[in-house]
Amino acid sequence: MVLNMLFAVYMMAQPAYSPSIQIESLDRGLVCLKDGDSIIVSWRLLNNEEHLAFNISANGKQLNDKPISSSTFFKALAPEQEAKIRLTAIDTRKNKRVSSCSTLYQPQQTDYLTIPLTPPMPGVAPDGKAYIYSANDASVGDVDGDGAYEVILKWDPSNSHDNSHEGYTGPVYIDCYKLTGQRLWRINLGRNIRAGAHYTQFLVYDFDGDGCSELIVKTADGTRDGSGQVIGDPQANWVTDEYIIKHVPGKSKRQTSHNYGRILKGPEYLTVFEGKTGKALATVPFEPARGEVADWGDTYGNRCDRFLAAVAYLDGKHPSAIMCRGYYGKTCLAAYDWDGHNLTLRWLFNSLEHPDYSGQGNHNLRVGDVDGDGCDEITFGAMAIDNDGSGLYTTRLGHGDAIHQFAFYPDSTQLQIWDVHENKVDGSELRDARTGRIIFQIPSNMDVGRGMAADIDPTNWGLEMWSSSQRGYFDVKGQHHYPQKALPQNSAVWWNGDLLRELLDRNAVLKWNWQTQAIDTLKNFRSEGCSFNNGSKQNPCLSADIIGDWREEVIVRDRQSTQLRIYSTTIPTSYRFPTFMLDIPYRLSVATENVGYNQPPEPGIYFGSDLPIKAKDPD
């Protein structure tokens, strides 16, 4: 069966993870949506469930003619009235019912779930400029242990700033919502945490193994938790307002710059918050510490406040939080463990002790077991850090804006990396994720600011990859295809019913049509009043397989940030696979999707049109 084959590929690709590895216990993820006159029912398959088939009923009347075993997607004529939709799992080996779950269908149902939002109150910065809030990056975690995900959402003020810019910002807020729309809590990070894409990297994961996810994030004096308690000194104000001297790139002279709005002094903390309540459970001094600002590469804070974060199974069994600082010069990574009582530092990597590792970081990172030892490594741009905090390798190709870690070859059990670089020399390259050995490289005299990798063309073997330095795409042999065609480069999503991946960009789900060499639009979120985030990065709040079948959902905000919409595909499929969220590298890349310049989640296996399987006929 399709499921057996995919699970076998997964086990072969990731053979060393411990059988006792801590993973989430998920429910069936049942969702009921409407598509025109039809009702769409979609649900999760979990690992080792190849023997299950399913029945679906509406108000007690069975909708399917025979048990469904070819997919986890069902389409039927929509009921005219409100209906209780029940999904029943059957063990085909014993012809016995093993479980059931239900959801409510209402005639006004749409093709998305709605979470109503109440934005934080507008404010006025010390410079007299007003700001408002919009919903920004999101993550998911099961905060209450019921098997369903909650959405954790970051709110950004309209005066948020890139590190290279001075200026005041409003405080950053983080909310937690049930999929039913209930808000569980709101955290105010306070005035001593600056707002912008490079400052607040938040991790949502079950770190202590109690079945409920925690939130781990950098905090400061004045941070107010979900229960109203304040961390540190509530009166402290570390926001600077002074003139400094800074270097002007490309000029021999130095100029005076007003440094207002930056936070270059004061204590920094790392806090674990309880996922269900938002209550602060433990707070420790933040590592990697700021130290001397100039040590990071400038004197005005652009380099020292570049943060990233990740989750990794450093011992092969338990998840650790990875907090990162700096990547243009000095680069540090700190690993933390949370056991439910204590937040402890496992190790600290400092590139000043390993000079070849300085200046190699990206605006994003990837995590996975690249060397087959059963423990995760952190691929940090052009370098990789081993699970024990030592350097694994560095390519010395320098900083970049996008990175992808995947099994690019259908017959490979190893992971590869597609990385792009800004140095106007090295362009982009495909490399071995274990050793850093370059498989092929596309040099460029451009600042390559975007790059993507996905299987979008079934006529090529393996994945395709491309970047902003050229049109068309390359196959795994380094051959260039369709050099006259420009492709979207920001993100990707499994949305259609086939095994190819679609592109997620320009407020839309887009599909490369290899037969007509055109970009087809499958779903336009802008036309439905929604907006993507982060300027030219054009990413949704989140894309991941959080409900329904193996394909991915897209979480977007409406233009006024009065609601989140969780869109799930209504396109039929004749494939069924376990949820991607049980693939460890995929789940970890969802946890880091909100970090820096957002990248799509990617599994630790090859997944694409060259899988040795065929779709089954619908039941």
Buried (B, 14 or more C-beta within 10 A) or exposed (E): EBBEBBBEBBEEBBEEBEEEBBBBEBBBBBBBBBBEEEBBBBBBBBBEBBBBBBBBBBEEEEBBEEBBBBBBBBBEEBBEEEBBBBBBBBBEEEEEEEEBBBBEBEEEBEBBBBBEBEBBEEBEBEEEEEBBBBBBBBBBBBBBBBBBBBBBBBBBBBBBBEBBEBBBBBBBBBBBBBBEEEBBBBBBBBBBBBBBBBBBBBBBBBBBBEBBBBBBBBBBBBBBBBEEEBBBBEEBBBBBBEEBEBBEEEEEEEEEBEBBBBBBEBBBBBBBBBBBBBBBBBBBEBBBEBEEBEEBBBBBBBBBBBBBBBBBBBBBBBBBBBBBBBBBBBBBBBBBBBEEEEBEBBBBBBBEEBEEBBBBBBBBBBBBBBBBEBBBBBBBBBBBBBBBBEBBBBBBBBBBBBBBBBBBBBEBBBBBBBBBBBBEEBBBBBBBBBBBEBBBBBBBEBBBBBBBBBBBBEEBBBBBBBBBBBEBBBBBEEEEBBEEBEBBBBBBBBBBBBBBBBBBBBBBBBBBEBEEEEBEEBBEBEEBEBBBBBEEBBBBBBBBBBBBBBBBBBBBBBEEBEBBBBBBBBBBBBBBBBBBBBBBBBBBBBBBBBBBBBBBBBBBBBBBBBBEBEBBEEB
